[in-house]
């Protein structure tokens, strides 16, 4: 069993130096709001009914189940782009395939946990990962030092944060990682649902990513380069290998035109890191060889993820000692990694 500290962001290196103020967070779901950024048009026809849903204190899978039950359809007919936090107020799209059916009266589904605010018809379903970003509104109460938070927030606005996976990826006290390891290492792994399988594999890969990024920063700093690095172009998932760093490439890195990356472990026929960078990553992955073998056996595709994360449209406002933060992150990024850079929530039960 992993110790909680092994999945805690508080134990990992931060980008911005300086003492973080203390604050209270998530006193109510309204303190953490997430609005999915997805522009969709109403086709006016089609067998897919798309629902813009506001949910409070409920997770995405719970809402998907309610939608399926209400429509008397299989849960497999329900799609969504990404999972949203439970302890929050969030807005996101769902779609459900209902061939030959008129638009249902979705208002009958509304209750204190979820409400359908808009319905459209489309010829295609909503695919996983289709949304481009999420807009966050976060309220921090009783901030111990406005000056300290403002200074750190300025740094985040200018340079971004480390692109760690948030602690919610690992479950309470890292339980998802521990359970995933037991499942993978069992002589006869029990059959589990597709959802749980995805949850387990994501937790393992995220844990390895965080470990590699943290150790790289400890040894080489945020912008320390290695021969054979794999870098990602800003604003895309396109990557290429840097055999040797020259002044032009280092300047592009400093200008955030390209980003250093770390691995999302899995199977690949074409390694994207070479030389020093590959040797460094392999030295850290070696103790987890049993995990890597299992991921390859399950045909999980390897990928790369940027080490730095840019924060878009950052804003802060104050009401007394309470701060309200507003910012946008690309899909797959975690607001908790932003909070970890600017505020000490160690006294909070998250």
Backbone torsions as a table, in degrees:
resi	resn	phi	psi	omega
1	UNK	NA	130.8	177.8
2	UNK	-74.0	142.5	172.8
3	UNK	-72.3	147.2	-180.0
4	UNK	-52.8	-33.7	-177.9
5	UNK	-63.3	-23.0	-176.3
6	UNK	-74.6	-13.5	175.9
7	UNK	-119.8	7.1	-177.2
8	UNK	-84.2	130.2	176.3
9	UNK	-63.3	-27.4	-178.1
10	UNK	-62.4	-22.1	-179.0
11	UNK	-89.4	-5.4	-174.7
12	UNK	-100.1	151.3	-179.8
13	UNK	-61.1	144.6	176.8
14	UNK	-106.2	160.0	178.3
15	UNK	-78.9	-38.0	-171.6
16	UNK	-104.3	129.9	-178.6
17	UNK	-87.3	161.6	179.6
18	UNK	117.8	150.9	179.4
19	UNK	-69.5	132.1	178.4
20	UNK	-87.6	136.9	175.2
21	UNK	-70.6	158.5	174.4
22	UNK	-91.2	156.0	179.8
23	UNK	-160.5	166.7	174.8
24	UNK	-103.9	140.3	-173.6
25	UNK	-141.6	147.7	177.6
26	UNK	58.2	45.3	171.2
27	UNK	-71.1	-30.6	174.8
28	UNK	-140.1	160.5	177.0
29	UNK	-56.8	-31.2	-178.6
30	UNK	-65.5	-15.2	178.7
31	UNK	-72.3	-13.8	-178.5
32	UNK	-135.7	103.3	-177.0
33	UNK	-116.4	139.4	-178.5
34	UNK	-132.4	125.2	178.7
35	UNK	-118.5	115.3	179.8
36	UNK	-65.5	133.2	-179.7
37	UNK	-99.3	101.3	-176.3
38	UNK	-151.7	114.9	179.1
39	UNK	-90.7	117.2	179.7
40	UNK	-130.7	147.9	179.0
41	UNK	-105.8	149.0	177.3
42	UNK	-84.0	112.2	178.2
43	UNK	-71.1	-21.3	-179.1
44	UNK	79.4	-4.0	179.3
45	UNK	-157.2	174.2	179.6
46	UNK	116.1	158.7	-176.0
47	UNK	-88.2	2.4	179.6
48	UNK	-105.7	118.4	176.9
49	UNK	-97.0	119.8	-178.1
50	UNK	-99.7	133.6	-176.0
51	UNK	-121.6	127.4	173.3
52	UNK	-92.4	111.2	-167.8
53	UNK	-114.8	132.7	169.6
54	UNK	-100.9	123.7	179.5
55	UNK	-124.6	147.0	-177.4
56	UNK	-131.9	119.3	178.4
57	UNK	64.2	28.6	179.7
58	UNK	-137.5	146.2	178.7
59	UNK	-90.0	169.9	-173.8
60	UNK	-65.0	-43.1	-179.0
61	UNK	-62.9	-37.4	177.8
62	UNK	-59.9	-44.2	179.5
63	UNK	-67.4	-39.0	178.3
64	UNK	-60.9	-40.2	178.5
65	UNK	-64.6	-41.7	179.6
66	UNK	-64.3	-40.2	178.8
67	UNK	-62.7	-44.1	-179.6
68	UNK	-64.4	-44.1	-179.9
69	UNK	-63.2	-43.1	-179.2
70	UNK	-61.2	-39.2	-178.6
71	UNK	-85.5	-2.7	-176.5
72	UNK	54.2	48.0	-178.7
73	UNK	-128.6	166.2	176.1
74	UNK	-69.7	144.4	176.9
75	UNK	-61.9	-21.9	177.7
76	UNK	-65.4	-20.1	179.2
77	UNK	-78.7	-10.6	-177.2
78	UNK	-96.6	133.5	179.6
79	UNK	-128.3	155.0	173.3
80	UNK	-151.4	159.7	-175.3
81	UNK	-80.5	-38.3	-178.2
82	UNK	-159.9	161.1	178.3
83	UNK	-79.6	141.1	177.5
84	UNK	-119.0	154.8	-177.0
85	UNK	-59.7	150.1	176.0
86	UNK	-81.4	-49.0	-177.5
87	UNK	-81.0	68.7	-175.0
88	UNK	-168.0	169.7	165.8
89	UNK	-106.7	120.8	-175.1
90	UNK	-133.0	154.0	174.5
91	UNK	-122.4	129.8	178.0
92	UNK	-156.3	161.8	178.0
93	UNK	-89.0	142.2	166.6
94	UNK	-124.9	153.6	169.3
95	UNK	-131.1	150.1	176.7
96	UNK	-137.4	133.3	-178.9
97	UNK	-88.1	117.6	-178.8
98	UNK	-134.3	78.1	-176.9
99	UNK	-59.4	133.8	174.1
100	UNK	75.1	7.6	-178.0
101	UNK	-107.2	144.7	172.6
102	UNK	-71.2	164.5	177.5
103	UNK	-62.4	125.3	-178.0
104	UNK	-73.6	161.2	175.6
105	UNK	-83.8	81.2	-172.6
106	UNK	-67.9	-16.7	178.1
107	UNK	-61.6	-23.5	178.7
108	UNK	-67.2	-15.1	-179.5
109	UNK	-84.5	-14.3	-172.3
110	UNK	-66.7	136.2	173.3
111	UNK	-152.6	-167.5	-176.0
112	UNK	-69.9	-18.9	-178.0
113	UNK	-91.6	-32.2	-180.0
114	UNK	-151.3	148.6	175.5
115	UNK	-143.6	140.7	179.7
116	UNK	-91.9	115.9	-174.4
117	UNK	-99.3	-16.9	179.7
118	UNK	-157.4	145.1	177.8
119	UNK	-133.5	132.3	175.0
120	UNK	-134.0	163.0	175.5
121	UNK	-110.2	138.5	178.5
122	UNK	-140.9	157.6	-178.7
123	UNK	-84.8	-11.5	-180.0
124	UNK	-126.8	153.8	178.7
125	UNK	-81.4	165.2	175.3
126	UNK	-80.0	125.8	-177.7
127	UNK	-97.8	151.1	177.4
128	UNK	-59.1	134.6	178.1
129	UNK	76.7	16.1	-174.9
130	UNK	-76.3	-28.1	-178.4
131	UNK	-77.7	148.0	-174.1
132	UNK	-88.9	-25.3	-173.6
133	UNK	-165.1	172.9	172.9
134	UNK	-131.0	138.8	175.0
135	UNK	-99.3	129.5	-177.1
136	UNK	-112.2	141.6	170.6
137	UNK	-127.0	114.6	-173.1
138	UNK	-125.1	129.9	-179.7
139	UNK	-108.8	125.7	177.4
140	UNK	-112.6	127.4	-177.5
141	UNK	-102.3	147.6	174.6
142	UNK	52.9	51.3	177.6
143	UNK	-65.7	127.3	-172.6
144	UNK	-71.6	-26.0	179.4
145	UNK	-147.6	108.5	177.3
146	UNK	-63.3	-41.3	-177.8
147	UNK	-60.8	-44.4	-179.0
148	UNK	-64.9	-43.4	180.0
149	UNK	-65.3	-42.8	179.8
150	UNK	-60.4	-40.4	-178.9
151	UNK	-66.7	-45.2	178.8
152	UNK	-67.2	-38.0	179.0
153	UNK	-63.9	-35.9	176.3
154	UNK	-62.6	-42.3	177.5
155	UNK	-63.5	-42.4	177.6
156	UNK	-62.2	-42.0	-179.4
157	UNK	-62.7	-35.2	-176.1
158	UNK	-87.1	-38.4	-171.2
159	UNK	-115.4	-16.8	-177.6
160	UNK	90.0	-157.6	-178.1
161	UNK	-141.9	170.6	173.2
162	UNK	-71.7	135.2	-171.8
163	UNK	-85.9	49.0	178.3
164	UNK	-66.6	156.4	166.5
165	UNK	-77.5	139.4	-178.6
166	UNK	-71.8	158.9	-176.4
167	UNK	-61.8	-26.7	179.9
168	UNK	-63.8	-19.9	177.7
169	UNK	-64.0	-24.9	-172.3
170	UNK	-103.0	-1.9	-178.9
171	UNK	78.3	175.2	-178.6
172	UNK	-63.4	124.8	-180.0
173	UNK	54.4	29.2	177.9
174	UNK	76.5	18.4	-175.1
175	UNK	-59.5	-35.7	-178.8
176	UNK	-61.9	-38.6	179.5
177	UNK	-68.1	-46.4	-179.0
178	UNK	-63.1	-43.3	179.8
179	UNK	-67.8	-37.8	177.8
180	UNK	-63.0	-41.4	179.7
181	UNK	-63.9	-43.2	178.1
182	UNK	-62.0	-40.5	-179.6
183	UNK	-64.6	-46.6	-177.4
184	UNK	-67.3	-35.7	-174.0
185	UNK	-87.8	-5.5	179.5
186	UNK	-64.4	142.1	179.2
187	UNK	-62.0	-34.3	174.5
188	UNK	-131.3	86.9	-177.5
189	UNK	-56.1	129.5	179.4
190	UNK	-67.4	153.5	176.0
191	UNK	-70.6	133.6	178.7
192	UNK	-131.5	164.1	-178.7
193	UNK	-67.8	159.2	178.1
194	UNK	-61.4	-36.7	179.4
195	UNK	-64.4	-45.7	-179.8
196	UNK	-67.8	-37.2	177.5
197	UNK	-60.1	-46.3	178.8
198	UNK	-62.1	-40.7	179.6
199	UNK	-61.9	-45.3	-179.0
200	UNK	-64.5	-49.0	-177.1
201	UNK	-64.7	-39.4	178.2
202	UNK	-63.4	-39.4	-179.8
203	UNK	-63.6	-43.5	179.9
204	UNK	-63.9	-47.1	-177.9
205	UNK	-66.2	-37.8	179.3
206	UNK	-66.8	-40.1	178.3
207	UNK	-61.2	-46.0	179.5
208	UNK	-63.4	-41.8	178.4
209	UNK	-58.7	-50.7	-178.9
210	UNK	-59.2	-41.0	-179.5
211	UNK	-63.3	-44.5	-178.5
212	UNK	-66.8	-44.3	179.5
213	UNK	-61.7	-45.8	-178.6
214	UNK	-60.5	-44.5	-178.4
215	UNK	-70.0	-35.3	177.4
216	UNK	-62.6	-43.2	-179.9
217	UNK	-66.2	-40.0	178.2
218	UNK	-60.4	-40.6	-174.7
219	UNK	-85.2	-39.7	-169.8
220	UNK	-122.4	-5.3	-175.8
221	UNK	82.0	175.4	-174.7
222	UNK	-69.5	-34.8	-176.5
223	UNK	-111.6	14.1	176.4
224	UNK	-68.6	129.5	-174.4
225	UNK	-106.5	155.1	176.7
226	UNK	-131.6	143.0	175.4
227	UNK	-60.2	133.6	-178.8
228	UNK	90.0	7.8	178.0
229	UNK	-58.8	148.6	168.9
230	UNK	-101.5	126.4	-178.7
231	UNK	-118.6	156.0	-178.3
232	UNK	-116.9	136.7	177.6
233	UNK	-70.9	139.6	178.9
234	UNK	-60.1	134.6	176.6
235	UNK	79.5	9.7	179.6
236	UNK	-151.0	176.4	174.9
237	UNK	-102.3	9.0	-179.2
238	UNK	-71.6	135.9	-177.6
239	UNK	-130.2	158.3	171.4
240	UNK	-151.9	160.8	-177.2
241	UNK	-95.0	134.9	176.4
242	UNK	-100.7	102.7	-179.7
243	UNK	-62.4	-47.6	176.7
244	UNK	-142.2	137.2	179.6
245	UNK	-81.2	132.2	173.0
246	UNK	-117.8	178.0	-176.0
247	UNK	-61.6	-37.6	-178.9
248	UNK	-64.4	-44.9	-179.9
249	UNK	-67.6	-37.9	177.8
250	UNK	-64.6	-35.3	177.1
251	UNK	-68.8	-39.1	176.3
252	UNK	-62.3	-37.7	177.2
253	UNK	-65.3	-44.5	179.7
254	UNK	-64.2	-30.5	-179.0
255	UNK	-88.3	5.0	-179.0
256	UNK	61.5	28.2	172.5
257	UNK	-80.5	-29.1	173.4
258	UNK	-133.8	157.5	-179.1
259	UNK	-128.9	143.0	170.1
260	UNK	-66.4	153.1	-178.9
261	UNK	-129.1	165.2	172.4
262	UNK	-133.3	161.8	-171.7
263	UNK	-82.0	145.3	160.7
264	UNK	-102.5	105.3	-166.7
265	UNK	-60.8	147.3	178.5
266	UNK	169.2	-161.6	-177.2
267	UNK	-94.5	136.3	177.9
268	UNK	-149.0	143.1	175.6
269	UNK	-95.1	-7.5	-175.9
270	UNK	-139.4	88.5	178.8
271	UNK	-55.9	136.2	-176.0
272	UNK	-98.3	-7.5	174.8
273	UNK	-116.4	150.5	-178.1
274	UNK	-138.5	172.7	170.4
275	UNK	52.3	-130.9	-176.6
276	UNK	-57.9	-44.7	-177.4
277	UNK	-62.4	-43.2	179.1
278	UNK	-64.4	-44.5	-179.8
279	UNK	-61.2	-40.6	179.0
280	UNK	-62.8	-48.5	-177.6
281	UNK	-65.5	-42.4	-178.9
282	UNK	-64.2	-34.3	179.1
283	UNK	-64.3	-32.0	179.1
284	UNK	-83.1	-29.6	-178.4
285	UNK	-82.7	-20.8	-173.9
286	UNK	-53.8	-42.8	179.3
287	UNK	-64.2	-15.2	-178.2
288	UNK	-107.9	28.7	-175.2
289	UNK	-58.9	-35.3	179.4
290	UNK	-64.3	-36.9	175.4
291	UNK	-63.7	-46.1	-176.7
292	UNK	-62.4	-41.9	178.7
293	UNK	-62.3	-41.1	179.6
294	UNK	-65.4	-41.5	178.9
295	UNK	-62.8	-40.8	178.2
296	UNK	-67.0	-40.5	179.5
297	UNK	-62.2	-35.0	179.7
298	UNK	-84.8	3.6	176.6
299	UNK	59.3	41.5	173.4
300	UNK	-81.3	123.8	-177.2
301	UNK	-74.1	133.3	174.4
302	UNK	-70.4	154.1	178.6
303	UNK	-152.6	176.8	177.2
304	UNK	-123.4	150.5	179.8
305	UNK	-135.4	136.2	-179.4
306	UNK	-62.8	143.7	179.9
307	UNK	-78.9	-34.0	178.3
308	UNK	-103.0	149.2	-178.7
309	UNK	-126.6	124.6	176.4
310	UNK	-84.8	140.3	178.3
311	UNK	-103.2	120.8	-175.8
312	UNK	-96.4	145.3	175.2
313	UNK	48.3	53.7	-179.1
314	UNK	-75.6	136.4	177.6
315	UNK	-140.3	151.9	173.1
316	UNK	-142.4	139.5	175.2
317	UNK	-137.2	159.1	-174.6
318	UNK	-127.2	147.0	168.6
319	UNK	-136.2	97.3	-172.9
320	UNK	65.8	-124.5	179.4
321	UNK	-94.7	6.4	-179.7
322	UNK	-99.9	133.9	-179.8
323	UNK	-111.9	143.3	172.8
324	UNK	-118.8	119.8	179.5
325	UNK	-102.7	137.7	175.1
326	UNK	-130.6	130.0	179.5
327	UNK	-162.8	163.6	-179.2
328	UNK	-119.8	136.4	177.0
329	UNK	-126.5	147.9	176.0
330	UNK	-65.1	156.4	178.9
331	UNK	-57.6	141.0	-178.5
332	UNK	93.5	-8.9	178.5
333	UNK	-97.5	159.0	-171.8
334	UNK	-117.8	129.2	178.1
335	UNK	-65.8	-28.8	-179.8
336	UNK	-63.9	-27.1	176.9
337	UNK	-69.9	-31.2	175.6
338	UNK	-69.8	-47.4	179.7
339	UNK	-60.0	-39.4	-178.2
340	UNK	-60.6	-26.5	-179.8
341	UNK	-77.8	-23.9	-168.7
342	UNK	-119.6	-13.6	-174.9
343	UNK	-146.2	145.0	178.2
344	UNK	-94.3	110.2	-179.8
345	UNK	-108.7	23.0	-174.6
346	UNK	-62.5	-24.1	178.9
347	UNK	-87.1	-1.1	-176.9
348	UNK	-96.1	147.9	171.3
349	UNK	-95.4	104.9	-171.8
350	UNK	-93.4	NA	NA
